[in-house]
Amino acid sequence: MGAAPVRSSAIRTIAVGLTVLLVGVASSPSGGAAASAEEVSLPATLVTEGATPATEVEATLTRSESSTERGYGFGLSSVQYAPVPSFGLKLALPLAVRDPKDAGPTVGGIGDVSVMAKYAPLMLPAGQLALAAGLKLTLPTGSERRGLGGQLALAPFVAAGQGLGAWSLQADAAYSWQLNRPRRIEPGEEGEEAVRPDRAQGVTANLTATYAPLEWLGLILEANSVTVLRGDETLRERVQLYLTPGVGVEPAKGWNLRAGVQLPLTRARAFDYNLIVILTKGF
């Protein structure tokens, strides 16, 4: 499959969720002068980037498995501060463990730290609708040699959310560029030349539907897509699709606990499943 068809497929995937939400922009009534942007309240998601900046601390635990290894992730996935309702800064501090299924050693340590700026120029309280854009910078704090990261990357993104009573829709799309050069892969046999992989590029797009039958309970269903355009040769130019069902509860005011599992829908996949548990404290 060529790069052009893959890009077209990725763009179509992105457009599905964002089109639904942008139609909502046109049909939603605008809020009055007394309406506050703080009134836009959208439920927490699992993978999808939310459209509304917030002041919060979030801890995440993941457990994934593929044909070659088991992976564990934990850390602060969001230390976010929003000085005003429309703008926020977010820091993510991940830790990771990789456990190969063969005789290779288990490795662990800090992953790639990231910082993000998010701005929501459109927030309509009357329609419970928000549209945001931002930029994520990933820093190469993880060990590339041990497979824990090592990327310096930029990823602009857009995000949108629409509350519809007990239902809500949220979506995001991002394009990531690796800025630093990957390390050389030494030859496996004498006489072969070392190979330096391409700088990674990729597109991600996510769509989340949430139904809240009770004020403290949310039923979550996400569709997640990842397309590697440059980089990983095993997944390059192959669209990965995942379905992520989950549930979220609010055990106390300002607290949210949610869990879900990512399940691949395509042969192209980074894992066979990925269990996600997230605890958020809002302020």
C-alpha positions as a Markdown table, in Angstrom:
| # | Residue | x | y | z |
|---|---|---|---|---|
| 1 | Met | 0.0 | 0.0 | 0.0 |
| 2 | Gly | 1.4 | 3.4 | -1.0 |
| 3 | Ala | 1.8 | 6.4 | 1.3 |
| 4 | Ala | -1.0 | 8.4 | -0.5 |
| 5 | Pro | -3.7 | 5.8 | 0.1 |
| 6 | Val | -2.7 | 5.4 | 3.8 |
| 7 | Arg | -2.8 | 9.2 | 4.3 |
| 8 | Ser | -6.2 | 9.3 | 2.7 |
| 9 | Ser | -7.5 | 6.5 | 5.0 |
| 10 | Ala | -6.1 | 8.3 | 8.0 |
| 11 | Ile | -7.6 | 11.6 | 7.0 |
| 12 | Arg | -11.0 | 9.9 | 6.5 |
| 13 | Thr | -10.8 | 8.4 | 10.0 |
| 14 | Ile | -10.0 | 11.8 | 11.5 |
| 15 | Ala | -12.9 | 13.4 | 9.6 |
| 16 | Val | -15.6 | 11.0 | 10.8 |
| 17 | Gly | -15.4 | 12.2 | 14.4 |
| 18 | Leu | -14.6 | 15.8 | 13.8 |
| 19 | Thr | -17.4 | 16.2 | 11.2 |
| 20 | Val | -20.0 | 15.0 | 13.7 |
| 21 | Leu | -18.8 | 17.6 | 16.2 |
| 22 | Leu | -18.4 | 20.5 | 13.8 |
| 23 | Val | -22.0 | 19.9 | 12.7 |
| 24 | Gly | -22.9 | 20.4 | 16.3 |
| 25 | Val | -21.0 | 23.7 | 16.3 |
| 26 | Ala | -23.3 | 25.0 | 13.6 |
| 27 | Ser | -26.5 | 23.8 | 15.2 |
| 28 | Ser | -25.7 | 24.7 | 18.9 |
| 29 | Pro | -27.2 | 27.9 | 20.3 |
| 30 | Ser | -24.6 | 30.4 | 21.6 |
| 31 | Gly | -24.5 | 31.2 | 25.2 |
| 32 | Gly | -25.7 | 34.6 | 26.6 |
| 33 | Ala | -23.4 | 37.3 | 27.9 |
| 34 | Ala | -23.7 | 36.1 | 31.4 |
| 35 | Ala | -22.7 | 32.5 | 30.5 |
| 36 | Ser | -19.3 | 31.3 | 31.8 |
| 37 | Ala | -16.9 | 29.1 | 29.9 |
| 38 | Glu | -16.6 | 27.1 | 33.2 |
| 39 | Glu | -20.1 | 25.7 | 32.6 |
| 40 | Val | -18.8 | 23.5 | 29.7 |
| 41 | Ser | -18.5 | 20.2 | 31.4 |
| 42 | Leu | -17.5 | 17.1 | 29.5 |
| 43 | Pro | -16.7 | 13.6 | 31.0 |
| 44 | Ala | -13.2 | 12.2 | 31.3 |
| 45 | Thr | -12.0 | 9.9 | 28.6 |
| 46 | Leu | -9.5 | 7.0 | 28.4 |
| 47 | Val | -7.3 | 7.8 | 25.3 |
| 48 | Thr | -9.0 | 10.7 | 23.6 |
| 49 | Glu | -7.6 | 14.2 | 24.5 |
| 50 | Gly | -10.3 | 16.3 | 26.1 |
| 51 | Ala | -11.3 | 19.7 | 24.5 |
| 52 | Thr | -11.6 | 21.6 | 27.8 |
| 53 | Pro | -8.5 | 22.6 | 29.8 |
| 54 | Ala | -8.6 | 21.8 | 33.5 |
| 55 | Thr | -6.6 | 22.0 | 36.7 |
| 56 | Glu | -6.0 | 18.3 | 37.7 |
| 57 | Val | -3.6 | 15.6 | 38.7 |
| 58 | Glu | -4.0 | 12.2 | 37.0 |
| 59 | Ala | -2.3 | 8.9 | 37.6 |
| 60 | Thr | -2.4 | 6.1 | 35.0 |
| 61 | Leu | -1.7 | 2.4 | 35.1 |
| 62 | Thr | -1.5 | 0.3 | 31.9 |
| 63 | Arg | -0.8 | -3.4 | 31.2 |
| 64 | Ser | -0.4 | -4.5 | 27.6 |
| 65 | Glu | 0.6 | -7.8 | 25.9 |
| 66 | Ser | 1.8 | -8.6 | 22.4 |
| 67 | Ser | 3.2 | -11.7 | 20.7 |
| 68 | Thr | 6.7 | -10.7 | 21.8 |
| 69 | Glu | 6.5 | -8.9 | 25.2 |
| 70 | Arg | 4.4 | -7.7 | 28.1 |
| 71 | Gly | 4.4 | -4.1 | 28.9 |
| 72 | Tyr | 3.6 | -2.1 | 32.1 |
| 73 | Gly | 3.2 | 1.6 | 32.4 |
| 74 | Phe | 2.5 | 3.8 | 35.4 |
| 75 | Gly | 3.1 | 7.4 | 36.4 |
| 76 | Leu | 1.5 | 10.9 | 36.2 |
| 77 | Ser | -0.2 | 11.1 | 32.8 |
| 78 | Ser | -1.5 | 14.6 | 33.5 |
| 79 | Val | -0.3 | 17.3 | 35.9 |
| 80 | Gln | -2.4 | 20.1 | 34.3 |
| 81 | Tyr | -2.9 | 23.8 | 35.3 |
| 82 | Ala | -5.6 | 26.0 | 33.7 |
| 83 | Pro | -5.1 | 29.6 | 34.9 |
| 84 | Val | -8.2 | 30.5 | 32.8 |
| 85 | Pro | -11.0 | 28.2 | 31.5 |
| 86 | Ser | -9.8 | 28.4 | 27.9 |
| 87 | Phe | -6.1 | 27.7 | 28.3 |
| 88 | Gly | -4.1 | 25.0 | 30.1 |
| 89 | Leu | -0.6 | 23.5 | 30.4 |
| 90 | Lys | 0.0 | 19.8 | 30.9 |
| 91 | Leu | 3.0 | 17.8 | 32.0 |
| 92 | Ala | 3.2 | 14.0 | 31.7 |
| 93 | Leu | 5.7 | 11.9 | 33.6 |
| 94 | Pro | 5.6 | 8.2 | 32.5 |
| 95 | Leu | 7.4 | 5.2 | 33.8 |
| 96 | Ala | 7.6 | 2.0 | 31.8 |
| 97 | Val | 8.6 | -1.7 | 32.1 |
| 98 | Arg | 9.2 | -4.0 | 29.2 |
| 99 | Asp | 9.2 | -7.8 | 29.8 |
| 100 | Pro | 10.2 | -9.8 | 26.7 |
| 101 | Lys | 8.7 | -13.3 | 26.3 |
| 102 | Asp | 12.0 | -14.7 | 25.1 |
| 103 | Ala | 15.2 | -14.9 | 27.1 |
| 104 | Gly | 15.9 | -11.1 | 26.9 |
| 105 | Pro | 16.2 | -9.1 | 30.1 |
| 106 | Thr | 13.3 | -7.1 | 31.6 |
| 107 | Val | 14.0 | -3.4 | 31.4 |
| 108 | Gly | 12.3 | -0.4 | 33.1 |
| 109 | Gly | 12.7 | 3.2 | 33.8 |
| 110 | Ile | 11.4 | 6.6 | 33.0 |
| 111 | Gly | 9.8 | 7.1 | 29.6 |
| 112 | Asp | 9.6 | 10.2 | 27.5 |
| 113 | Val | 8.3 | 13.2 | 29.4 |
| 114 | Ser | 5.9 | 15.5 | 27.5 |
| 115 | Val | 4.6 | 19.0 | 27.9 |
| 116 | Met | 1.4 | 20.3 | 26.2 |
| 117 | Ala | -0.2 | 23.6 | 25.7 |
| 118 | Lys | -4.0 | 23.6 | 24.9 |
| 119 | Tyr | -6.2 | 26.6 | 23.9 |
| 120 | Ala | -10.0 | 26.4 | 23.5 |
| 121 | Pro | -11.1 | 29.5 | 21.5 |
| 122 | Leu | -14.6 | 28.2 | 21.2 |
| 123 | Met | -16.6 | 27.2 | 24.3 |
| 124 | Leu | -20.4 | 27.4 | 24.2 |
| 125 | Pro | -22.0 | 26.7 | 27.6 |
| 126 | Ala | -25.6 | 26.7 | 26.3 |
| 127 | Gly | -24.7 | 24.0 | 23.8 |
| 128 | Gln | -22.1 | 22.2 | 26.0 |
| 129 | Leu | -19.7 | 22.4 | 23.1 |
| 130 | Ala | -15.9 | 23.1 | 23.0 |
| 131 | Leu | -13.3 | 23.2 | 20.3 |
| 132 | Ala | -9.6 | 23.3 | 21.1 |
| 133 | Ala | -6.1 | 23.2 | 19.5 |
| 134 | Gly | -2.7 | 22.8 | 21.0 |
| 135 | Leu | 0.9 | 21.5 | 20.7 |
| 136 | Lys | 2.6 | 18.6 | 22.5 |
| 137 | Leu | 6.4 | 18.5 | 22.9 |
| 138 | Thr | 7.9 | 15.1 | 23.8 |
| 139 | Leu | 11.3 | 15.1 | 25.3 |
| 140 | Pro | 13.9 | 12.3 | 24.9 |
| 141 | Thr | 14.1 | 11.4 | 28.6 |
| 142 | Gly | 13.6 | 7.6 | 28.0 |
| 143 | Ser | 16.4 | 5.3 | 27.0 |
| 144 | Glu | 16.2 | 4.6 | 23.3 |
| 145 | Arg | 18.7 | 1.7 | 23.6 |
| 146 | Arg | 16.4 | -0.1 | 26.0 |
| 147 | Gly | 13.2 | 0.7 | 24.1 |
| 148 | Leu | 11.8 | 3.1 | 26.7 |
| 149 | Gly | 11.6 | 6.2 | 24.4 |
| 150 | Gly | 14.3 | 8.6 | 23.3 |
| 151 | Gln | 12.2 | 10.7 | 20.9 |
| 152 | Leu | 12.2 | 14.5 | 20.6 |
| 153 | Ala | 8.9 | 15.1 | 18.8 |
| 154 | Leu | 6.3 | 17.8 | 18.1 |
| 155 | Ala | 2.6 | 17.0 | 17.7 |
| 156 | Pro | 0.0 | 19.7 | 16.9 |
| 157 | Phe | -3.5 | 18.5 | 17.6 |
| 158 | Val | -7.2 | 19.6 | 17.5 |
| 159 | Ala | -9.9 | 18.4 | 19.9 |
| 160 | Ala | -13.6 | 18.9 | 20.1 |
| 161 | Gly | -16.4 | 17.9 | 22.5 |
| 162 | Gln | -20.2 | 18.1 | 22.6 |
| 163 | Gly | -22.5 | 17.4 | 25.5 |
| 164 | Leu | -25.9 | 16.0 | 24.5 |
| 165 | Gly | -27.8 | 15.5 | 27.8 |
| 166 | Ala | -26.8 | 12.1 | 29.2 |
| 167 | Trp | -24.7 | 11.5 | 26.1 |
| 168 | Ser | -21.5 | 13.2 | 25.0 |
| 169 | Leu | -19.1 | 12.9 | 22.0 |
| 170 | Gln | -15.5 | 13.9 | 22.0 |
| 171 | Ala | -12.8 | 13.6 | 19.4 |
| 172 | Asp | -9.2 | 14.5 | 18.7 |
| 173 | Ala | -6.6 | 14.2 | 15.9 |
| 174 | Ala | -2.8 | 14.8 | 16.0 |
| 175 | Tyr | 0.2 | 14.6 | 13.6 |
| 176 | Ser | 3.5 | 13.8 | 15.2 |
| 177 | Trp | 7.0 | 14.5 | 13.9 |
| 178 | Gln | 10.2 | 13.1 | 15.4 |
| 179 | Leu | 12.9 | 15.8 | 15.4 |
| 180 | Asn | 16.0 | 13.9 | 16.5 |
| 181 | Arg | 17.7 | 11.2 | 14.5 |
| 182 | Pro | 17.1 | 7.6 | 15.7 |
| 183 | Arg | 20.1 | 5.6 | 16.9 |
| 184 | Arg | 21.8 | 3.3 | 14.4 |
| 185 | Ile | 20.8 | -0.3 | 14.4 |
| 186 | Glu | 24.0 | -2.4 | 14.4 |
| 187 | Pro | 24.2 | -5.3 | 12.0 |
| 188 | Gly | 23.3 | -8.8 | 13.2 |
| 189 | Glu | 26.0 | -10.4 | 11.1 |
| 190 | Glu | 29.5 | -9.5 | 10.1 |
| 191 | Gly | 29.8 | -7.7 | 6.8 |
| 192 | Glu | 26.4 | -6.1 | 7.0 |
| 193 | Glu | 26.0 | -2.4 | 7.3 |
| 194 | Ala | 24.4 | -0.5 | 10.2 |
| 195 | Val | 21.0 | 0.9 | 9.5 |
| 196 | Arg | 19.6 | 4.2 | 10.7 |
| 197 | Pro | 15.8 | 4.2 | 10.8 |
| 198 | Asp | 13.8 | 7.1 | 9.5 |
| 199 | Arg | 12.6 | 9.8 | 11.8 |
| 200 | Ala | 9.1 | 8.7 | 13.0 |
| 201 | Gln | 6.0 | 10.4 | 11.7 |
| 202 | Gly | 2.4 | 9.4 | 12.4 |
| 203 | Val | -1.3 | 10.3 | 12.7 |
| 204 | Thr | -3.6 | 9.5 | 15.6 |
| 205 | Ala | -7.3 | 10.0 | 15.7 |
| 206 | Asn | -9.8 | 9.1 | 18.5 |
| 207 | Leu | -13.6 | 9.3 | 18.9 |
| 208 | Thr | -15.3 | 8.8 | 22.3 |
| 209 | Ala | -19.0 | 8.4 | 23.1 |
| 210 | Thr | -20.0 | 8.5 | 26.8 |
| 211 | Tyr | -23.4 | 7.7 | 28.3 |
| 212 | Ala | -24.1 | 8.7 | 31.9 |
| 213 | Pro | -27.2 | 7.0 | 33.2 |
| 214 | Leu | -26.4 | 8.3 | 36.7 |
| 215 | Glu | -24.6 | 11.5 | 37.8 |
| 216 | Trp | -21.7 | 9.4 | 39.2 |
| 217 | Leu | -21.5 | 6.8 | 36.4 |
| 218 | Gly | -20.3 | 6.9 | 32.8 |
| 219 | Leu | -20.2 | 4.2 | 30.2 |
| 220 | Ile | -17.4 | 4.8 | 27.7 |
| 221 | Leu | -16.8 | 3.5 | 24.2 |
| 222 | Glu | -13.8 | 4.8 | 22.2 |
| 223 | Ala | -12.5 | 4.2 | 18.7 |
| 224 | Asn | -8.8 | 4.8 | 18.4 |
| 225 | Ser | -6.6 | 4.8 | 15.3 |
| 226 | Val | -2.9 | 5.0 | 14.8 |
| 227 | Thr | -1.1 | 5.3 | 11.4 |
| 228 | Val | 2.7 | 5.1 | 11.2 |
| 229 | Leu | 3.8 | 7.1 | 8.1 |
| 230 | Arg | 7.5 | 6.8 | 8.7 |
| 231 | Gly | 9.5 | 4.9 | 11.3 |
| 232 | Asp | 8.5 | 1.4 | 12.5 |
| 233 | Glu | 8.9 | -0.8 | 9.4 |
| 234 | Thr | 6.5 | -3.5 | 10.7 |
| 235 | Leu | 3.6 | -1.0 | 11.1 |
| 236 | Arg | 4.6 | 1.5 | 8.5 |
| 237 | Glu | 1.7 | 2.7 | 6.2 |
| 238 | Arg | -0.7 | 0.3 | 8.0 |
| 239 | Val | -3.7 | 1.7 | 9.8 |
| 240 | Gln | -4.2 | 0.4 | 13.3 |
| 241 | Leu | -7.7 | 0.4 | 14.7 |
| 242 | Tyr | -8.7 | -0.3 | 18.3 |
| 243 | Leu | -12.0 | -0.4 | 20.2 |
| 244 | Thr | -11.9 | 0.7 | 23.8 |
| 245 | Pro | -14.9 | 0.0 | 26.0 |
| 246 | Gly | -14.7 | 1.2 | 29.6 |
| 247 | Val | -16.5 | 2.6 | 32.6 |
| 248 | Gly | -16.0 | 5.7 | 34.8 |
| 249 | Val | -17.2 | 6.4 | 38.3 |
| 250 | Glu | -17.0 | 9.5 | 40.6 |
| 251 | Pro | -16.6 | 8.1 | 44.1 |
| 252 | Ala | -16.4 | 11.6 | 45.6 |
| 253 | Lys | -16.6 | 15.2 | 44.5 |
| 254 | Gly | -13.6 | 16.1 | 42.3 |
| 255 | Trp | -12.5 | 12.5 | 41.9 |
| 256 | Asn | -12.9 | 10.2 | 38.8 |
| 257 | Leu | -11.8 | 6.6 | 38.5 |
| 258 | Arg | -12.2 | 4.9 | 35.1 |
| 259 | Ala | -10.9 | 1.7 | 33.5 |
| 260 | Gly | -11.1 | 0.2 | 30.0 |
| 261 | Val | -9.3 | -2.2 | 27.6 |
| 262 | Gln | -8.0 | -1.4 | 24.1 |
| 263 | Leu | -8.8 | -4.3 | 21.7 |
| 264 | Pro | -7.3 | -4.3 | 18.2 |
| 265 | Leu | -9.7 | -4.6 | 15.2 |
| 266 | Thr | -7.0 | -4.9 | 12.5 |
| 267 | Arg | -4.0 | -7.2 | 11.8 |
| 268 | Ala | -1.8 | -4.1 | 12.2 |
| 269 | Arg | -1.4 | -3.7 | 15.9 |
| 270 | Ala | 1.1 | -2.7 | 18.6 |
| 271 | Phe | -0.4 | -5.1 | 21.1 |
| 272 | Asp | -3.1 | -7.8 | 21.6 |
| 273 | Tyr | -4.7 | -5.8 | 24.4 |
| 274 | Asn | -4.0 | -2.9 | 26.6 |
| 275 | Leu | -5.7 | -2.5 | 30.0 |
| 276 | Ile | -6.0 | 1.1 | 31.2 |
| 277 | Val | -6.8 | 2.4 | 34.7 |
| 278 | Ile | -6.9 | 6.1 | 35.4 |
| 279 | Leu | -7.5 | 8.1 | 38.6 |
| 280 | Thr | -8.1 | 11.8 | 38.3 |
| 281 | Lys | -8.3 | 14.5 | 41.0 |
| 282 | Gly | -9.7 | 17.8 | 39.8 |
| 283 | Phe | -9.3 | 21.1 | 41.5 |
